[in-house]
Amino acid sequence: MEYVIEMLNIRKEFPGIVANDNITVQLKKGEIHALLGENGAGKSTLMNVLFGLYQPEQGEIRVNGKPVKITNPNIANDLGIGMVHQHFMLVEPFTVTQNIILGSEPKTKFGTINLKKAEKEIQELSDRYGLKVDPTAKIRDISVGMQQRVEILKTLYRGAEVLIFDEPTAVLTPQEITELIEIMQSLVKEGKSIILITHKLKEIMEACDRCTVIRKGKGIGTVDVKETTVNELASLMVGRDVNFQVSKTPAEPKHEVLEVKDLYVKDSRKVDVVKGLDLKVRAGEIVGVAGIDGNGQTELIEAITGLTKSYRGNILLNKKDITNKTPREVTESGLGHIPQDRHKYGLVLDYTIGENIVLQTYYQKPYSKNTILNHDAIYKKAEELIAMYDVRTPSAFTPARALSGGNQQKAIIAREVERSPELLIAAQPTRGLDVGAIEFVHQKLVEERDKGKAILLVSFELDEILDVSDRIVVIYDGRIVADLDAKETNERELGLLMAGSGTDKAGVSK
């Protein structure tokens, strides 16, 4: 059997850590091959070796049977290997075309950039693969899903035959995920080959032909997807059986902790996106917010947490008005926030993990005395939480930037849950986490609920909303359009309500 890519016995080390320990991956032509592993298992590192961003200490890479040395991404591109990174590499003020041609601009006979020719080529590529991208649109004006398509076009424009997708669905809505799988399937029909880094088992079952499993830097083996199950893949990945059902007793809600009354918020374009919204969350319950992205949930969370201003209505936390207070005032009133954008609002990437763990409390005792930081106390606390939440990091002194996305997320969850706030807003809390870590986070949310805390869970994963929530509210066009008991609804009913149709069960008007 001839493979388009062979990575044989690859070993990659960093100071104090073996990221890839003798791993072999073989990719057939025209297949979608999953690379599955826990957060920090070494998946992205292995693909960065293939793309020329890292050099391995040992092992051999072959392309179409021939041994190659890939010392930088330009060589990878020349060999027909393209990579769509987890965090997009795009220049926001530039157009789609300017981003795609960056570094390989077509020139006119006068030596200037031939933008018209490039736009035409990109439109043709976009049409051919069903990507539906406007070559003249500016990056800052298009959705995250569209930005990802630009990254795919960037690799195709450079002639990629092998595409590496690094956690491509981590920031996409369910609808965009379905569209991305269709795009990948149309790419392999055209003769391309794809390596998909993921830990979403449902997507592997739906899209992939074979799957190579990595655990703690070691290759566990390659399986044919048709001959395996979700449960088998999960236990291969984490080394134990995983419980996919959230175990919890019925909720016993008490007094109201959060009350949002007639709230109006504008977005960055000065358009109303939250329109007279009412919401209540009580102590001892988890309220899930279900909705298609762009219906006001982001602005609702930002208004509650003090990250944006509302211009009408009130937000009460334990009967105290926190409307338009600063983020610190809101935090000190008893609110915790796991933000949906971990890089923008969750971490200071150049700070160490230890410093990030005390971002909300660094000015309080024991972490600070007379405005001087007590580093011993900070790092002692950080080490406790790193162990408790299984944050895979060489040490508490490692910059947050150096961790995998899933381990960055675990550090944020550790910081926010550990403070045990009266109200915890968890926005996409399991985005980028593997099944073992998701099970752990869900358990922590239920534990907080059982301590009598109020939890507001915002997620695009309907399975998560249905499994974890006690009560589900549906947001559509900036308003709550339904308030349902989680045990008495299903994915179909929620889907209809999220699309703006269906019943008004709880007497909440549409």
FIMARVO-986717 format. One line per field, with one value per residue (C-alpha): residue in one letter; x, z negated, y. Coordinates in nm, 3 decimals, decimal comma. Each point is the difference from the previous one (the first is absolute). Example, Ala and Ser with C-alpha at 12.3 -4.5 7.8 and 13.67 -1.06 7.14 Angstrom:
# FIMARVO-986717
r <- [A; S];
x <- [1,230; 0,137];
z <- [-0,780; 0,066];
y <- [-0,450; 0,344];
//
This chain:
# FIMARVO-986717
r <- [M; E; Y; V; I; E; M; L; N; I; R; K; E; F; P; G; I; V; A; N; D; N; I; T; V; Q; L; K; K; G; E; I; H; A; L; L; G; E; N; G; A; G; K; S; T; L; M; N; V; L; F; G; L; Y; Q; P; E; Q; G; E; I; R; V; N; G; K; P; V; K; I; T; N; P; N; I; A; N; D; L; G; I; G; M; V; H; Q; H; F; M; L; V; E; P; F; T; V; T; Q; N; I; I; L; G; S; E; P; K; T; K; F; G; T; I; N; L; K; K; A; E; K; E; I; Q; E; L; S; D; R; Y; G; L; K; V; D; P; T; A; K; I; R; D; I; S; V; G; M; Q; Q; R; V; E; I; L; K; T; L; Y; R; G; A; E; V; L; I; F; D; E; P; T; A; V; L; T; P; Q; E; I; T; E; L; I; E; I; M; Q; S; L; V; K; E; G; K; S; I; I; L; I; T; H; K; L; K; E; I; M; E; A; C; D; R; C; T; V; I; R; K; G; K; G; I; G; T; V; D; V; K; E; T; T; V; N; E; L; A; S; L; M; V; G; R; D; V; N; F; Q; V; S; K; T; P; A; E; P; K; H; E; V; L; E; V; K; D; L; Y; V; K; D; S; R; K; V; D; V; V; K; G; L; D; L; K; V; R; A; G; E; I; V; G; V; A; G; I; D; G; N; G; Q; T; E; L; I; E; A; I; T; G; L; T; K; S; Y; R; G; N; I; L; L; N; K; K; D; I; T; N; K; T; P; R; E; V; T; E; S; G; L; G; H; I; P; Q; D; R; H; K; Y; G; L; V; L; D; Y; T; I; G; E; N; I; V; L; Q; T; Y; Y; Q; K; P; Y; S; K; N; T; I; L; N; H; D; A; I; Y; K; K; A; E; E; L; I; A; M; Y; D; V; R; T; P; S; A; F; T; P; A; R; A; L; S; G; G; N; Q; Q; K; A; I; I; A; R; E; V; E; R; S; P; E; L; L; I; A; A; Q; P; T; R; G; L; D; V; G; A; I; E; F; V; H; Q; K; L; V; E; E; R; D; K; G; K; A; I; L; L; V; S; F; E; L; D; E; I; L; D; V; S; D; R; I; V; V; I; Y; D; G; R; I; V; A; D; L; D; A; K; E; T; N; E; R; E; L; G; L; L; M; A; G; S; G; T; D; K; A; G; V; S; K];
x <- [0,000; 0,142; -0,067; 0,004; 0,147; 0,192; 0,126; 0,209; 0,114; -0,005; 0,147; -0,028; 0,131; -0,031; 0,184; -0,129; -0,260; -0,018; -0,290; 0,016; 0,149; 0,064; -0,330; -0,091; -0,283; -0,066; -0,243; -0,159; -0,091; -0,360; -0,074; -0,097; 0,227; -0,075; 0,273; -0,171; 0,135; -0,059; 0,093; 0,379; 0,042; 0,236; -0,232; 0,071; 0,373; 0,011; -0,173; 0,227; 0,288; -0,163; -0,058; 0,364; -0,062; 0,193; 0,291; -0,022; 0,282; -0,058; -0,206; -0,064; -0,262; -0,085; -0,215; -0,129; 0,256; 0,304; 0,187; -0,010; 0,141; -0,259; 0,194; -0,258; -0,362; 0,111; 0,148; -0,325; -0,197; 0,235; -0,067; -0,376; -0,065; -0,226; -0,113; -0,314; 0,102; -0,229; 0,056; -0,032; 0,297; -0,191; 0,052; -0,337; 0,004; 0,103; -0,248; -0,044; 0,212; 0,280; 0,024; 0,001; 0,274; 0,221; 0,356; -0,081; -0,156; -0,060; 0,168; -0,090; 0,266; 0,071; 0,088; -0,313; -0,235; -0,265; -0,293; -0,267; 0,165; 0,031; -0,365; -0,111; 0,212; -0,128; -0,362; 0,055; 0,157; -0,280; -0,267; 0,176; 0,006; -0,333; 0,165; -0,224; 0,262; -0,011; 0,360; -0,054; -0,138; 0,217; 0,095; -0,131; -0,348; -0,046; -0,100; 0,245; -0,128; 0,068; 0,351; 0,072; -0,101; 0,248; 0,272; -0,105; 0,012; 0,346; 0,132; -0,182; 0,132; 0,353; -0,073; -0,043; -0,077; 0,016; -0,193; 0,051; -0,299; 0,091; -0,315; -0,202; -0,340; 0,100; -0,145; -0,280; -0,377; -0,171; -0,117; 0,353; 0,139; -0,240; 0,109; 0,369; -0,041; -0,167; 0,294; 0,253; -0,191; -0,003; 0,378; 0,074; -0,230; 0,232; 0,294; 0,128; 0,097; -0,082; 0,137; -0,256; 0,126; -0,297; -0,140; -0,366; -0,096; -0,331; 0,182; 0,252; -0,284; -0,173; 0,292; 0,310; 0,124; 0,274; 0,114; 0,341; -0,018; 0,271; 0,010; 0,253; 0,234; -0,005; -0,173; -0,268; -0,094; -0,205; -0,357; -0,250; -0,284; -0,271; 0,117; 0,004; -0,241; -0,002; 0,055; 0,300; 0,160; -0,060; 0,166; 0,293; 0,048; -0,014; 0,097; -0,323; -0,376; -0,171; -0,350; -0,183; -0,305; 0,019; -0,092; -0,201; -0,296; -0,304; 0,065; -0,139; -0,008; -0,025; 0,005; 0,072; 0,369; -0,008; -0,287; 0,024; -0,290; -0,093; 0,365; 0,109; 0,357; 0,150; 0,287; 0,318; -0,199; -0,244; -0,282; -0,236; 0,089; -0,153; -0,359; -0,199; 0,139; -0,123; 0,180; 0,014; 0,248; -0,049; 0,242; 0,040; -0,083; 0,179; -0,176; 0,112; -0,026; -0,063; 0,022; 0,163; 0,310; -0,074; -0,335; 0,128; 0,149; 0,353; -0,124; -0,224; 0,299; 0,219; -0,269; -0,039; 0,379; 0,069; 0,185; -0,254; -0,264; -0,375; -0,208; -0,327; -0,116; 0,152; 0,227; -0,034; 0,237; -0,140; -0,239; 0,296; -0,002; 0,318; -0,118; 0,297; 0,242; 0,367; 0,116; 0,180; -0,309; -0,210; 0,256; 0,012; -0,381; 0,029; 0,023; 0,236; 0,041; 0,141; 0,010; -0,075; 0,314; 0,280; 0,272; -0,187; -0,160; 0,132; 0,378; 0,297; 0,193; 0,347; -0,060; 0,086; -0,271; 0,058; -0,066; -0,309; -0,145; -0,013; -0,116; -0,323; 0,158; 0,364; -0,068; -0,152; 0,162; 0,195; 0,114; 0,082; 0,103; 0,030; -0,022; 0,302; -0,071; 0,071; 0,138; 0,034; -0,373; -0,091; 0,201; -0,102; -0,365; 0,074; 0,170; -0,299; -0,244; 0,225; -0,002; -0,372; -0,115; 0,264; 0,142; 0,279; 0,287; 0,375; -0,042; -0,202; 0,267; -0,077; -0,160; -0,369; 0,083; 0,207; -0,291; -0,241; -0,343; -0,166; 0,248; -0,041; -0,374; 0,055; 0,209; -0,286; -0,257; 0,225; 0,027; -0,373; -0,148; 0,247; -0,130; -0,347; -0,186; -0,373; -0,062; 0,224; -0,041; 0,147; 0,014; 0,110; 0,183; 0,100; 0,106; 0,322; -0,010; 0,027; -0,270; 0,180; 0,037; -0,361; -0,122; 0,206; -0,127; -0,365; 0,052; 0,149; -0,299; -0,240; 0,204; -0,027; -0,375; -0,028; 0,180; -0,289; 0,171; -0,174; 0,142; -0,075; 0,128; 0,028; 0,095; -0,044; 0,019; -0,364; 0,106; 0,177; -0,298; -0,239; 0,229; 0,120; -0,287; -0,294; -0,187; 0,056; -0,078; 0,010; 0,134; -0,111; 0,045; 0,110; -0,290; -0,075; -0,270; -0,048; 0,071; -0,005; 0,063; 0,311; -0,156; -0,306; 0,159; 0,224; 0,242; -0,274; -0,219; 0,299; 0,115; -0,340; -0,010; 0,359; -0,101; -0,285; -0,293; -0,182; -0,198; -0,001; -0,010; 0,070; -0,222; 0,304; -0,096; 0,204];
z <- [0,000; 0,097; -0,242; 0,088; -0,342; -0,242; -0,334; -0,136; -0,365; -0,057; -0,326; -0,099; -0,331; -0,174; -0,321; -0,270; 0,222; 0,277; 0,213; 0,261; -0,103; 0,301; 0,184; 0,343; 0,220; 0,359; 0,226; 0,307; 0,309; -0,002; -0,366; -0,301; -0,276; -0,359; -0,255; -0,336; -0,348; -0,328; -0,053; 0,004; 0,141; 0,270; 0,307; 0,105; -0,071; 0,235; 0,278; -0,058; 0,067; 0,328; 0,093; -0,070; -0,305; -0,224; 0,074; -0,145; -0,206; 0,165; 0,271; 0,371; 0,215; 0,346; 0,264; 0,272; -0,116; 0,016; -0,318; -0,044; -0,239; -0,081; -0,170; 0,046; 0,116; 0,347; 0,064; -0,127; 0,244; 0,286; -0,087; 0,019; -0,377; -0,137; -0,358; -0,130; -0,352; -0,306; -0,054; 0,338; 0,155; 0,166; 0,027; -0,102; 0,197; 0,323; 0,247; 0,051; 0,318; -0,161; -0,280; 0,236; 0,232; -0,280; 0,072; 0,349; 0,174; 0,377; 0,181; 0,311; 0,269; -0,174; -0,326; -0,191; -0,176; 0,237; -0,241; 0,268; 0,125; -0,359; -0,078; 0,312; -0,092; -0,358; 0,115; 0,229; -0,283; -0,236; 0,250; 0,082; -0,363; -0,104; -0,246; 0,082; -0,099; 0,125; 0,110; -0,055; -0,357; -0,289; -0,258; -0,292; 0,160; 0,047; -0,244; -0,167; 0,222; 0,311; -0,129; -0,023; 0,363; 0,087; -0,174; 0,206; 0,321; -0,101; 0,004; 0,325; 0,172; -0,079; 0,163; -0,311; 0,063; -0,369; -0,245; -0,377; -0,200; -0,362; -0,218; 0,279; -0,171; -0,339; 0,080; 0,241; -0,045; 0,063; 0,344; 0,095; -0,117; 0,235; 0,285; -0,079; 0,011; 0,342; 0,116; -0,121; 0,179; 0,325; -0,036; -0,026; 0,298; 0,195; -0,102; -0,300; -0,325; -0,344; -0,352; -0,255; -0,352; -0,233; -0,317; 0,106; 0,036; 0,176; 0,280; 0,041; 0,036; 0,253; 0,214; -0,032; 0,161; -0,249; -0,335; -0,171; -0,379; -0,206; -0,380; -0,206; 0,297; 0,103; 0,300; -0,122; 0,347; 0,314; 0,038; 0,286; -0,099; 0,147; -0,230; -0,329; -0,231; -0,181; -0,334; 0,130; 0,141; -0,330; -0,209; 0,245; -0,031; -0,379; -0,110; -0,194; 0,055; 0,034; -0,126; 0,268; -0,221; -0,261; -0,334; -0,218; -0,234; 0,077; -0,070; -0,310; 0,102; -0,276; 0,011; 0,313; 0,044; 0,344; 0,135; 0,338; 0,070; 0,336; 0,112; 0,320; 0,136; 0,329; 0,179; 0,141; 0,307; -0,233; 0,090; -0,268; -0,060; -0,347; 0,016; -0,322; -0,134; -0,333; -0,179; -0,350; -0,145; -0,348; -0,255; 0,041; 0,371; 0,335; 0,267; 0,355; 0,271; 0,341; 0,315; 0,340; -0,016; 0,062; -0,182; -0,283; -0,240; 0,024; -0,071; -0,283; -0,174; 0,059; -0,151; -0,310; -0,052; 0,052; 0,330; 0,191; -0,091; 0,023; 0,072; -0,157; -0,258; -0,319; -0,111; -0,363; -0,178; -0,337; 0,016; 0,045; 0,320; 0,200; 0,327; 0,184; -0,290; 0,082; 0,041; -0,338; -0,179; 0,159; -0,098; -0,359; -0,014; 0,031; 0,371; 0,176; 0,377; 0,230; 0,322; 0,344; 0,145; -0,223; 0,169; 0,004; -0,347; -0,184; -0,011; 0,028; 0,237; -0,089; -0,373; -0,169; -0,090; -0,366; 0,072; 0,206; -0,281; -0,231; 0,257; -0,196; -0,347; 0,030; -0,198; -0,295; -0,287; -0,001; 0,356; -0,074; -0,303; 0,014; 0,383; 0,016; 0,155; -0,209; 0,269; -0,237; -0,078; 0,368; 0,128; -0,289; 0,091; 0,371; -0,059; -0,202; 0,277; 0,278; -0,175; -0,086; 0,351; 0,187; 0,187; 0,212; -0,030; -0,063; -0,307; -0,154; 0,141; 0,364; 0,203; 0,078; 0,370; -0,004; -0,105; 0,232; 0,038; -0,217; -0,284; 0,018; -0,041; -0,301; -0,168; 0,043; -0,132; -0,299; -0,082; 0,032; -0,159; -0,290; -0,119; -0,026; 0,092; -0,070; 0,376; 0,249; 0,367; 0,206; 0,369; 0,226; -0,304; 0,175; 0,332; 0,104; -0,280; 0,042; -0,129; -0,327; -0,078; 0,105; -0,244; -0,276; 0,077; 0,006; -0,336; -0,142; 0,123; -0,164; -0,324; -0,005; 0,060; -0,289; -0,226; 0,070; 0,265; 0,313; 0,337; 0,338; 0,275; 0,355; 0,262; 0,369; -0,080; -0,035; -0,157; -0,274; -0,058; -0,025; -0,219; -0,249; -0,037; -0,238; 0,188; 0,359; 0,137; 0,375; 0,131; 0,342; 0,149; -0,331; -0,211; -0,207; 0,201; -0,216; -0,352; -0,021; -0,243; 0,135; -0,061; 0,209; 0,320; 0,274; 0,271; 0,264; -0,205; -0,100; 0,363; 0,112; -0,279; 0,074; 0,362; -0,113; 0,041; -0,221; -0,317; -0,269; -0,281; -0,303; 0,090; 0,115; 0,307; 0,319];
y <- [0,000; 0,338; 0,284; 0,372; 0,082; -0,223; 0,123; -0,287; -0,025; 0,378; 0,129; 0,366; 0,136; 0,335; 0,095; -0,234; -0,172; -0,263; 0,123; -0,279; -0,333; -0,227; 0,067; -0,138; 0,138; -0,109; 0,189; -0,162; 0,203; 0,123; -0,076; 0,211; -0,128; 0,106; 0,068; -0,049; 0,071; 0,181; 0,366; 0,018; -0,354; 0,133; 0,013; 0,360; -0,046; -0,301; 0,193; 0,302; -0,241; -0,105; 0,366; 0,092; 0,222; -0,244; -0,233; -0,354; -0,149; -0,340; -0,164; 0,032; 0,176; -0,132; 0,171; -0,237; -0,259; 0,230; 0,109; 0,381; 0,259; 0,269; 0,277; 0,278; 0,053; 0,121; -0,346; -0,157; 0,221; -0,100; -0,366; 0,064; 0,006; 0,277; 0,064; 0,170; 0,107; -0,004; 0,374; 0,167; 0,181; 0,285; 0,377; 0,151; 0,331; -0,184; -0,149; -0,374; 0,017; 0,204; -0,260; -0,298; 0,133; 0,137; -0,116; -0,135; 0,300; -0,022; 0,290; 0,201; 0,059; 0,332; -0,179; 0,110; -0,244; -0,134; 0,006; -0,049; -0,321; -0,130; 0,081; -0,189; -0,307; 0,003; 0,029; -0,302; -0,203; 0,102; -0,108; -0,326; -0,116; 0,154; 0,241; 0,301; 0,261; 0,360; 0,083; 0,375; -0,017; 0,125; -0,266; 0,208; 0,006; -0,377; -0,276; -0,240; -0,283; 0,210; 0,090; -0,371; -0,044; 0,275; -0,206; -0,305; 0,209; 0,125; -0,359; -0,090; 0,315; -0,120; -0,338; -0,217; -0,367; -0,090; 0,221; -0,005; 0,132; 0,084; -0,015; 0,164; -0,022; 0,145; 0,343; -0,095; -0,021; -0,339; 0,119; 0,113; -0,337; -0,183; 0,230; -0,054; -0,380; 0,037; 0,217; -0,260; -0,277; 0,202; 0,058; -0,374; -0,069; 0,231; -0,221; 0,200; -0,178; 0,139; -0,041; 0,118; 0,078; -0,028; -0,147; 0,022; -0,365; 0,065; 0,184; -0,282; -0,254; 0,228; 0,117; -0,221; -0,321; -0,092; 0,135; 0,000; 0,037; 0,174; -0,014; 0,199; 0,036; -0,367; -0,159; -0,244; -0,128; 0,060; -0,127; -0,018; 0,235; -0,228; -0,281; 0,194; 0,184; 0,335; -0,180; -0,197; 0,318; 0,183; -0,270; -0,028; 0,377; 0,040; -0,352; -0,068; -0,023; 0,339; 0,075; 0,200; 0,057; 0,277; -0,157; 0,238; 0,003; 0,221; 0,370; 0,167; 0,368; 0,260; 0,382; 0,206; 0,082; 0,166; 0,208; 0,172; 0,237; 0,155; 0,015; 0,177; -0,018; 0,122; -0,175; 0,161; 0,117; 0,186; -0,242; -0,136; -0,366; -0,050; 0,127; 0,017; -0,328; -0,148; -0,283; -0,151; -0,250; -0,143; -0,141; -0,376; -0,024; -0,010; 0,206; -0,077; 0,266; -0,159; 0,208; 0,033; 0,219; 0,368; 0,018; 0,220; -0,255; 0,147; 0,354; -0,127; -0,162; 0,305; 0,227; -0,220; -0,028; 0,373; -0,041; 0,209; 0,259; -0,043; 0,311; -0,112; -0,254; -0,139; -0,283; -0,108; -0,239; -0,111; 0,301; 0,240; 0,209; -0,071; 0,164; 0,158; -0,062; -0,066; -0,364; 0,018; 0,136; -0,275; -0,268; 0,127; -0,014; -0,380; -0,082; -0,244; -0,005; -0,269; 0,210; -0,140; 0,163; -0,127; 0,207; 0,330; -0,011; -0,309; 0,024; 0,233; -0,227; 0,130; -0,039; -0,330; -0,251; 0,095; 0,368; -0,084; -0,211; 0,306; 0,258; 0,056; -0,004; 0,114; 0,321; -0,191; -0,189; -0,231; 0,085; 0,362; 0,206; 0,379; -0,022; -0,238; -0,342; -0,308; -0,232; -0,297; 0,008; 0,054; -0,296; -0,226; 0,059; -0,044; -0,335; -0,124; 0,092; -0,135; -0,338; 0,010; 0,095; -0,205; 0,302; -0,153; 0,250; -0,040; 0,229; 0,284; 0,237; -0,095; 0,285; -0,064; 0,041; -0,321; -0,225; -0,179; 0,164; -0,264; 0,046; 0,379; -0,061; -0,227; 0,273; 0,253; -0,248; -0,073; 0,372; 0,077; -0,314; 0,002; 0,339; -0,164; 0,322; 0,050; 0,014; -0,180; 0,088; -0,282; 0,098; -0,287; -0,149; -0,323; 0,152; -0,170; -0,261; -0,378; -0,238; -0,073; 0,371; 0,072; -0,267; 0,168; 0,354; -0,113; -0,170; 0,324; 0,206; -0,245; 0,012; 0,381; -0,026; -0,247; 0,250; 0,238; 0,210; 0,132; -0,105; 0,159; -0,231; 0,135; -0,257; -0,075; -0,374; -0,104; -0,333; 0,196; 0,233; -0,297; -0,215; 0,259; 0,249; -0,023; 0,272; 0,118; 0,344; 0,058; 0,331; 0,122; 0,346; 0,152; -0,134; -0,308; -0,180; -0,311; -0,124; -0,380; -0,284; -0,177; -0,345; 0,086; 0,127; -0,140; 0,104; 0,030; 0,234; 0,213; 0,015; 0,134; 0,260; 0,106; 0,059; 0,224; -0,239; -0,250; 0,018; 0,266; -0,251; 0,205; 0,289; 0,196; 0,198; -0,028];
//
